[in-house]
Structure formats: C-alpha cells, structure tokens
Amino acid sequence: MIQIKDTIVSTELLEERFVCDLTACKGVCCVEGDSGAPLLEEELEKLNDEFESVKPYLSAGGKQALEENGLYEKDADGDWVTTLREGKECAYTVFDQDNNAMCGMELAWKDGKTSFRKPISCHLYPVRVKRYEEFEAVNYERWHICSAACALGEALQVRVYEFLEEPLKRRFGNEWYLELHTVAEEWKKQKG
C-alpha cells in the first residue's frame, strides 16, 4: 500500500495489467453483480438534475424500472447504487447492435446532452474506492468476467493506473495522479 494525500492506494494498481476488451466481455460488468453501481452522495443530485436529458437514451425496460423504483436505490449494505432492471442489468444499460452493454448516461454525455458522464464507480472500474473516517482506500477488484481485460492489458503492457488515468484524474485530480505516476515509476525501477 502507498499513501497519496488522504488516500491509501493498493500497489496492485501499479503492478497489474488491465485494458477493457469490450469485444470479448460485451460489457458484462453492467449486467452482472449483486447490486447496481455504487453512487456518491453528490451523484444523486446529478442524476435527479440530468435524468430528463438521459431518458431518451434508455431502453423501455430501463425507463420502466427507473419509474417504478426510482433513479437510484439503497443496496443490502445501505449504500446508494443505480437501480437494477428486473434484478439484472443496471437500468441505465442499453445494448448496441452487437449486444454490447453500453451506458445510456455516457451516450447522452457523448452527444453533449448532459454534463454527467456516468457514475465515477463505473468510470473507475476495476478500481473501487472505499471511504473510511480518516482516508479513502483505492483498491483493484479482481473479477473473473474481466479476464479478457487482464489478458489484453498484459499483451499491451498497460498497468491498471495507466488505463484509468482519465477517471483517476476525474476522481482525485491531476496533482494526485501525477504523484501516483511518479511513485509508480519509482516502484517499476525498484522491481527491475
């Protein structure tokens, strides 16, 4: 573990390789799991404010789930998460012509219809952030559905933190990321 500002970062972000391979996994991380995507408190307001702009990008089933159950819900642990559709995929998930899961929020964002790209937990995946009283833990989460991403990352020699540069900057800021990068380069030299 390494400390950067008020975060404790797992060294797995520096060691492990990862590059999403949508052609192999089909975006199954938007479909599988026990609950929806974790949400920060400030993201609840963004979802409320931006929903009408995102709504045209959603499937009929997704819209119905959101209308019936709300734009977000609490999971079994009492944390805010995105609503699921019929206990399966995230209600904001849509499928393209190749049956790849895509985020309706992100599609609206790409078209300039909303300023909210998608929950930061989705953008950061496979990294998960957990807040404790005095710090935030930044950990790499292993999940068998991402084996193709691990293989592609290995083939391309892209470390987790490098693949996630944009979302890590979005979550923690440029200065934080630059410090992480500096530590990673030192780590790499020490490991040989």
Steps between C-alpha positions, in 0.01 A plus 500: 500500500614856432367825635419792271344795677198360692485174304653159553564341161548129440826423322296274271410814303870531420569131441198348327419543130153590371333635185125453449424270208136568415509264203577213737296585810207684335484740798379230737606712802185708430290183522656276766524563873303509821386861470524808283804724460608677820409870508651794687258727687567785254415272208143455625427867433667476158279206408192694609607811307612323181249217471274664241803545271604136545151348476482494115813282495355228722314182410127470566573243772761724660261798505229284653734374775605858581140625505391214727802486732662843480818630336712331769447276800670374814665159482513234772793685664304827513708665226356698208520315168346524154166327462498154346263381231321180608787424741746475209668779306526860607186684388722752316647222283412478132625248245647579160448298180779260606333445840772698682379664820538878483418772752204718400639781716832489317329494160308817594825656627682416174220675309536809721154457655624477860799611702491180709701230325414203724555400862866525593489141631423383145767721344759375750422129470689266582611739772274541801527785751384457858480793738613456858498763773853629435580381147371341181621156393563463126501130409513283191204261487553166329200346328506200266288683243799730438746226406507622136585852625787359706629307197478807274668717762780245526540485122512880474701541824255756642477520877166553675580857605610589144180361348298698754686831468192701396261373771769516770559865408124558497468353850818620672642780280803546275744565785401176673541304176842651430614396846367148438683489166827610663465235770416239232813581301714467814323175585571369149872583532523328838327187367740488207 
